[in-house]
Amino acid sequence: MAAWRLAFTAPLLLVVTLGMFVLAKASPFDPVRQYLGDRALTTSPEIARQIRANWGLDRPLAEQYLTWLGNLLRGDLGESRSMHRPVAEVIGERLGWTLLAAGCAMVVMLAASLVLGSLAAWRRDSWADRLISGTAYANEAAPVFWTALIVIWIFAVRLRWLPPGGLTDAASGTVEPADVLRHMILPVAVLAFSQSSWLVLFVRESLITTLREDFVIGARARGLRERTVVVRHALRSALLPFITLLGARIPELVTGAILVETVFSWPGVASASVQAALAADFPLLAALTLLATLAVVAGNLLADTAYVIADPRVRVLGVS
């Protein structure tokens, strides 16, 4: 399964890049006009045509695509038109902050989903189960930016416990780890909370089904403690499909990171996607789209690998 995903990665990336160029060509937004802004009203048509020629926008679509693809294979991602810097430099500066926030959010999301889903299944039909399941359904229906704004209003505006956004305090001239940690609590919490609903509900349903299996009934009949039956016997078997579901949630995590970084002014690559889209900055937007595609493919590949490691019977059956 993992080998098949690797084999399809290159064709998939080619299709994604081709789709990006077709969509950019069909877009009603003129990148030259977006670049000039208010200056477009006073800039002569000759200068606008010269900018278009310098960017290669006056060439046929196929020639633009092949030129961009050739530069990509040589490691040249182009120049960001909105930030006036090399795209590789922009991504390299921001990628670490996105990985830090998304990685911490995933750890929190996994731990919270396992604990809350197991508690809801263990205490099925109790007030704790209804509270956890109801919150998960409500959270799944709520937009991420809405949740982020509510959290900012409570913890930053009303209670003043945490900063509303940014990487450090505005008056700070250096990046101190303690200051960064304090500023990332809200974005990480919102990102983890917004993506955990399906995982909580899945763990609950899977564990409830597993608790009815014969081997669990047998463990109870042997007089084992209920906590031992749930944690050591039922939960371990219920987590195998959870690994696959976790890989499928990577696209949602990428989408959530874009909204969360934008609301909290977190200086990651996800928030740069919004800036690139608003400015019709195609070189930066294309590189970020490729990066997001690679993240989704890598997430699913890691899920497949973890599934084979967790359940060797998959390899024995020849599915791997």
Secondary structure, 3 states (H helix, E strand, C coil): CHHHHHHHHHHHHHHHHHHHHHHHHHCCCCHHHHHHHHHHHCCCHHHHHHHHHHCCCCCCHHHHHHHHHHHHHCCCCCEECCCCEEHHHHHHHHHHHHHHHHHHHHHHHHHHHHHHHHHHHHCCCCHHHHHHHHHHHHHHHCCHHHHHHHHHHHHHHHCCCCCCCCCCCCCCCCCCHHHHHHHHHHHHHHHHHHHCHHHHHHHHHHHHHHCCCHHHHHHHHCCCCHHHHHHHHHHHHHCHHHHHHHHHCHHHHHHHHHHHHHHCCCCCHHHHHHHHHHCCCHHHHHHHHHHHHHHHHHHHHHHHHHHHHHCCHHHHCCCC
